[in-house]
Amino acid sequence: MRRFRPFFFLLPAAVVAACSPDSSSSTPASTGPAGAGGAGGTPLPCDVAEALTRCHDCHSSPTQFGAPMSLMTYEDLVRDTPSTPGVSALVRALERMKSTDKPMPPVPRERASFKEYGPLDAWLERGFPPGDPAQKCAPVATPDGGVVAPACEPDTKLRAEAPYSLQEGTSDIYVCYGVDVPAPADRRQITAIIPRVDDKSVVHHIVVFEADKTESPKPHKCKDIFPIDWKAVYAWAPGGPPFVLPEEAGFPMAEGKPTHLVVQVHYSNLKHEAGHVDATGVDLCTTETPRKYDADILWVGGFEFAVPPHQTSTVECTFDWGQNWTKYLPLQVVQSWPHMHQLGRKLTTDLVRADGTRSPLGHADPFSFFDQAAYPVDATVSNGDKFVTRCTWENPTDQTVVWGEETSQEMCFNLLTYYPRIPLPQFSGPAASYLSDCKMQKP
């Protein structure tokens, strides 16, 4: 294990709930509508169009945030999906809306209800006739993914030295660039973080890290998707609004030295379109008048696990406050960000009180590596409480998988945004997870 350094510039993880590409290749052929094709704009029946409203965050026309296909017209619904020839978009959409392990809309949005997929089922049973061109339906809105400005004026902008040109033929890539924020003259806190998405057709999500040294300001392929020696400080994906901190708390900036930040942009270009040039960045609002509390991020979970081949495995990691750090309690937890890798299927953290009662601190069930999300939390940690984190994996490979930074390895972390900040190195970054007692559970 490498030793973890303390981090001084800390932001909360915002929502990471992207509009996932339809990447499954296991969907069986269907007797539903397929292969109609065509480039027209035949309308859908009103109840079908209304049922698909939430899909239009990404599956609009043109598509946004890396979605591989539009779901706006009759032709859109009856043509084959890009990844599953012989299966229509209608059939695939119904499968994903009803799915428990790969739901659409993705977490943390509410799962599709019968009110949404019921009209699609009924339409399929009727033989999926097109809508009447003379019908008058309620307008179908095309949301912008929640990119709206909060009530503050940004004073710090995180931008690359030049826009990034997505090479033709590139379908999926993580691109990073560094920004050094000069040391403030006075003590300063972060009060809000605002995503600035440029090319909405290919930007899948954004993550901001803090590094221990300057990273190149020129956009380049990231060294890793989730480098453990970089501090994950903020993330955004469609459906995630700007993060505005509580009025009584703010995230302290480094004092007396610059803060080395890295912006990571995940591009999803499943259509292999040429000509995409993107200047996506992040804005910060700061205050020179310190708020009452400094906020921080506490990593719970653990490193002590091994995932055997060809089975489902669960580890339970308990962090008990005991008597060692009770003087720092109570703490207010306001957000959680569960993080695993590609074998991860479920991650939950509960605040277990002395009387045995539990309060959820983020339940990613199901967990999806490609649609990670942060969850709003409102919980107070008091004396006698403990954190219990459970991670579940499915390992179809022939190899035992252990902890590691590569996506072929695994992690079990939940990043909890809280205040007041505990000024101890063992509570900085992943180091806190060393304090947990982890045990593999029986299958």
BELRAWO-V39954 format. One record per residue. N is the residue number from 1. RES is the residue in three letters. SS is DSSP state (H for helix, E for strand, - for the rest). D_FIRST is the distance of its C-alpha to the first C-alpha in whole Angstrom. Layout:
{{N & RES & SS & D_FIRST} {N & RES & SS & D_FIRST}}
//
This chain:
{{1 & MET & - & 0} {2 & ARG & - & 4} {3 & ARG & - & 6} {4 & PHE & - & 9} {5 & ARG & - & 12} {6 & PRO & - & 16} {7 & PHE & - & 18} {8 & PHE & - & 21} {9 & PHE & - & 23} {10 & LEU & - & 22} {11 & LEU & - & 25} {12 & PRO & - & 25} {13 & ALA & - & 24} {14 & ALA & - & 28} {15 & VAL & - & 29} {16 & VAL & - & 28} {17 & ALA & - & 30} {18 & ALA & - & 31} {19 & CYS & - & 34} {20 & SER & - & 33} {21 & PRO & - & 34} {22 & ASP & - & 36} {23 & SER & - & 34} {24 & SER & - & 35} {25 & SER & - & 37} {26 & SER & - & 37} {27 & THR & - & 40} {28 & PRO & - & 44} {29 & ALA & - & 47} {30 & SER & - & 49} {31 & THR & - & 53} {32 & GLY & - & 52} {33 & PRO & - & 53} {34 & ALA & - & 52} {35 & GLY & - & 53} {36 & ALA & - & 55} {37 & GLY & - & 54} {38 & GLY & - & 56} {39 & ALA & - & 55} {40 & GLY & - & 57} {41 & GLY & - & 57} {42 & THR & - & 58} {43 & PRO & - & 58} {44 & LEU & - & 56} {45 & PRO & - & 58} {46 & CYS & H & 57} {47 & ASP & H & 56} {48 & VAL & H & 53} {49 & ALA & H & 52} {50 & GLU & H & 52} {51 & ALA & H & 49} {52 & LEU & - & 47} {53 & THR & H & 47} {54 & ARG & H & 43} {55 & CYS & H & 43} {56 & HIS & H & 44} {57 & ASP & H & 41} {58 & CYS & - & 40} {59 & HIS & - & 42} {60 & SER & - & 45} {61 & SER & - & 47} {62 & PRO & - & 46} {63 & THR & - & 43} {64 & GLN & - & 40} {65 & PHE & - & 36} {66 & GLY & - & 36} {67 & ALA & - & 38} {68 & PRO & - & 39} {69 & MET & - & 43} {70 & SER & - & 45} {71 & LEU & - & 47} {72 & MET & - & 50} {73 & THR & - & 53} {74 & TYR & H & 54} {75 & GLU & H & 54} {76 & ASP & H & 50} {77 & LEU & H & 50} {78 & VAL & H & 52} {79 & ARG & - & 50} {80 & ASP & E & 47} {81 & THR & - & 44} {82 & PRO & - & 42} {83 & SER & - & 40} {84 & THR & - & 42} {85 & PRO & - & 45} {86 & GLY & - & 48} {87 & VAL & - & 46} {88 & SER & E & 48} {89 & ALA & H & 46} {90 & LEU & H & 48} {91 & VAL & H & 47} {92 & ARG & H & 43} {93 & ALA & H & 43} {94 & LEU & H & 44} {95 & GLU & H & 42} {96 & ARG & H & 39} {97 & MET & H & 41} {98 & LYS & H & 41} {99 & SER & - & 38} {100 & THR & - & 35} {101 & ASP & - & 32} {102 & LYS & - & 33} {103 & PRO & - & 35} {104 & MET & - & 37} {105 & PRO & - & 37} {106 & PRO & - & 33} {107 & VAL & - & 32} {108 & PRO & - & 32} {109 & ARG & - & 36} {110 & GLU & - & 38} {111 & ARG & - & 39} {112 & ALA & - & 42} {113 & SER & - & 45} {114 & PHE & H & 48} {115 & LYS & H & 50} {116 & GLU & H & 48} {117 & TYR & H & 47} {118 & GLY & H & 51} {119 & PRO & H & 53} {120 & LEU & H & 51} {121 & ASP & H & 52} {122 & ALA & H & 55} {123 & TRP & H & 56} {124 & LEU & H & 54} {125 & GLU & H & 57} {126 & ARG & - & 60} {127 & GLY & - & 59} {128 & PHE & - & 57} {129 & PRO & - & 60} {130 & PRO & - & 60} {131 & GLY & - & 60} {132 & ASP & - & 64} {133 & PRO & - & 64} {134 & ALA & - & 66} {135 & GLN & - & 64} {136 & LYS & - & 63} {137 & CYS & - & 60} {138 & ALA & - & 58} {139 & PRO & - & 56} {140 & VAL & - & 52} {141 & ALA & - & 50} {142 & THR & - & 47} {143 & PRO & - & 44} {144 & ASP & - & 42} {145 & GLY & - & 39} {146 & GLY & - & 39} {147 & VAL & - & 38} {148 & VAL & - & 41} {149 & ALA & - & 41} {150 & PRO & - & 40} {151 & ALA & - & 43} {152 & CYS & - & 41} {153 & GLU & - & 42} {154 & PRO & - & 38} {155 & ASP & - & 38} {156 & THR & E & 35} {157 & LYS & E & 34} {158 & LEU & E & 31} {159 & ARG & - & 33} {160 & ALA & - & 32} {161 & GLU & - & 34} {162 & ALA & - & 36} {163 & PRO & - & 36} {164 & TYR & E & 34} {165 & SER & E & 36} {166 & LEU & - & 35} {167 & GLN & - & 36} {168 & GLU & - & 39} {169 & GLY & - & 37} {170 & THR & - & 34} {171 & SER & - & 34} {172 & ASP & E & 30} {173 & ILE & E & 28} {174 & TYR & E & 25} {175 & VAL & E & 26} {176 & CYS & E & 25} {177 & TYR & E & 26} {178 & GLY & E & 26} {179 & VAL & E & 28} {180 & ASP & E & 28} {181 & VAL & E & 29} {182 & PRO & - & 31} {183 & ALA & - & 31} {184 & PRO & E & 33} {185 & ALA & - & 36} {186 & ASP & - & 36} {187 & ARG & - & 34} {188 & ARG & - & 33} {189 & GLN & E & 32} {190 & ILE & E & 31} {191 & THR & E & 34} {192 & ALA & E & 34} {193 & ILE & E & 32} {194 & ILE & E & 34} {195 & PRO & E & 33} {196 & ARG & E & 36} {197 & VAL & - & 36} {198 & ASP & - & 38} {199 & ASP & - & 39} {200 & LYS & - & 38} {201 & SER & - & 39} {202 & VAL & - & 36} {203 & VAL & E & 33} {204 & HIS & E & 31} {205 & HIS & E & 29} {206 & ILE & E & 27} {207 & VAL & E & 24} {208 & VAL & E & 23} {209 & PHE & E & 20} {210 & GLU & E & 20} {211 & ALA & E & 18} {212 & ASP & - & 17} {213 & LYS & - & 20} {214 & THR & - & 23} {215 & GLU & - & 23} {216 & SER & - & 26} {217 & PRO & - & 29} {218 & LYS & - & 30} {219 & PRO & - & 29} {220 & HIS & E & 27} {221 & LYS & E & 25} {222 & CYS & - & 22} {223 & LYS & - & 18} {224 & ASP & - & 17} {225 & ILE & - & 19} {226 & PHE & - & 16} {227 & PRO & - & 13} {228 & ILE & - & 11} {229 & ASP & - & 11} {230 & TRP & - & 15} {231 & LYS & E & 16} {232 & ALA & E & 18} {233 & VAL & E & 21} {234 & TYR & E & 24} {235 & ALA & E & 26} {236 & TRP & E & 29} {237 & ALA & E & 31} {238 & PRO & - & 34} {239 & GLY & - & 36} {240 & GLY & - & 33} {241 & PRO & - & 35} {242 & PRO & - & 34} {243 & PHE & E & 32} {244 & VAL & E & 35} {245 & LEU & - & 33} {246 & PRO & - & 35} {247 & GLU & - & 38} {248 & GLU & - & 36} {249 & ALA & E & 33} {250 & GLY & E & 31} {251 & PHE & E & 28} {252 & PRO & E & 28} {253 & MET & - & 28} {254 & ALA & - & 26} {255 & GLU & E & 29} {256 & GLY & - & 30} {257 & LYS & - & 28} {258 & PRO & - & 27} {259 & THR & E & 25} {260 & HIS & E & 23} {261 & LEU & E & 23} {262 & VAL & E & 23} {263 & VAL & E & 25} {264 & GLN & E & 24} {265 & VAL & E & 27} {266 & HIS & E & 27} {267 & TYR & E & 31} {268 & SER & E & 32} {269 & ASN & - & 36} {270 & LEU & - & 37} {271 & LYS & - & 40} {272 & HIS & - & 39} {273 & GLU & - & 41} {274 & ALA & - & 42} {275 & GLY & - & 42} {276 & HIS & - & 40} {277 & VAL & E & 39} {278 & ASP & E & 37} {279 & ALA & - & 36} {280 & THR & - & 34} {281 & GLY & E & 32} {282 & VAL & E & 32} {283 & ASP & E & 34} {284 & LEU & E & 33} {285 & CYS & E & 36} {286 & THR & E & 35} {287 & THR & E & 37} {288 & GLU & - & 38} {289 & THR & - & 39} {290 & PRO & - & 36} {291 & ARG & - & 36} {292 & LYS & - & 36} {293 & TYR & E & 32} {294 & ASP & E & 29} {295 & ALA & E & 27} {296 & ASP & E & 23} {297 & ILE & E & 21} {298 & LEU & E & 19} {299 & TRP & E & 16} {300 & VAL & E & 17} {301 & GLY & E & 15} {302 & GLY & - & 12} {303 & PHE & - & 9} {304 & GLU & - & 11} {305 & PHE & - & 14} {306 & ALA & E & 15} {307 & VAL & E & 18} {308 & PRO & - & 21} {309 & PRO & - & 23} {310 & HIS & - & 26} {311 & GLN & E & 26} {312 & THR & E & 25} {313 & SER & E & 23} {314 & THR & E & 22} {315 & VAL & E & 19} {316 & GLU & E & 20} {317 & CYS & E & 18} {318 & THR & E & 20} {319 & PHE & E & 20} {320 & ASP & E & 23} {321 & TRP & - & 24} {322 & GLY & - & 26} {323 & GLN & - & 27} {324 & ASN & - & 24} {325 & TRP & - & 25} {326 & THR & H & 28} {327 & LYS & H & 30} {328 & TYR & H & 28} {329 & LEU & - & 29} {330 & PRO & - & 31} {331 & LEU & E & 29} {332 & GLN & E & 30} {333 & VAL & E & 28} {334 & VAL & E & 30} {335 & GLN & E & 27} {336 & SER & E & 24} {337 & TRP & E & 23} {338 & PRO & E & 21} {339 & HIS & E & 18} {340 & MET & - & 18} {341 & HIS & - & 18} {342 & GLN & - & 21} {343 & LEU & - & 21} {344 & GLY & E & 21} {345 & ARG & E & 25} {346 & LYS & E & 25} {347 & LEU & E & 23} {348 & THR & E & 24} {349 & THR & E & 24} {350 & ASP & E & 27} {351 & LEU & E & 28} {352 & VAL & E & 29} {353 & ARG & - & 32} {354 & ALA & - & 33} {355 & ASP & - & 36} {356 & GLY & - & 34} {357 & THR & - & 35} {358 & ARG & E & 32} {359 & SER & E & 32} {360 & PRO & E & 30} {361 & LEU & E & 27} {362 & GLY & E & 27} {363 & HIS & E & 27} {364 & ALA & E & 27} {365 & ASP & - & 29} {366 & PRO & - & 29} {367 & PHE & - & 26} {368 & SER & - & 26} {369 & PHE & H & 23} {370 & PHE & H & 26} {371 & ASP & H & 28} {372 & GLN & - & 25} {373 & ALA & - & 27} {374 & ALA & E & 27} {375 & TYR & E & 29} {376 & PRO & E & 31} {377 & VAL & E & 31} {378 & ASP & E & 33} {379 & ALA & E & 32} {380 & THR & E & 32} {381 & VAL & E & 29} {382 & SER & - & 31} {383 & ASN & - & 31} {384 & GLY & - & 30} {385 & ASP & - & 28} {386 & LYS & E & 25} {387 & PHE & E & 23} {388 & VAL & E & 23} {389 & THR & E & 21} {390 & ARG & E & 22} {391 & CYS & E & 20} {392 & THR & E & 22} {393 & TRP & E & 22} {394 & GLU & E & 24} {395 & ASN & E & 23} {396 & PRO & - & 26} {397 & THR & - & 24} {398 & ASP & - & 24} {399 & GLN & - & 21} {400 & THR & - & 18} {401 & VAL & E & 16} {402 & VAL & E & 12} {403 & TRP & E & 10} {404 & GLY & - & 9} {405 & GLU & - & 11} {406 & GLU & - & 14} {407 & THR & - & 17} {408 & SER & - & 17} {409 & GLN & - & 14} {410 & GLU & E & 14} {411 & MET & - & 13} {412 & CYS & - & 15} {413 & PHE & E & 15} {414 & ASN & E & 19} {415 & LEU & E & 19} {416 & LEU & E & 22} {417 & THR & E & 24} {418 & TYR & E & 26} {419 & TYR & E & 28} {420 & PRO & - & 29} {421 & ARG & - & 25} {422 & ILE & - & 23} {423 & PRO & - & 23} {424 & LEU & - & 20} {425 & PRO & H & 16} {426 & GLN & H & 15} {427 & PHE & H & 17} {428 & SER & - & 16} {429 & GLY & E & 14} {430 & PRO & H & 11} {431 & ALA & H & 11} {432 & ALA & H & 14} {433 & SER & H & 12} {434 & TYR & H & 11} {435 & LEU & H & 14} {436 & SER & - & 16} {437 & ASP & E & 17} {438 & CYS & E & 16} {439 & LYS & E & 19} {440 & MET & E & 20} {441 & GLN & - & 24} {442 & LYS & - & 26} {443 & PRO & - & 28}}
//
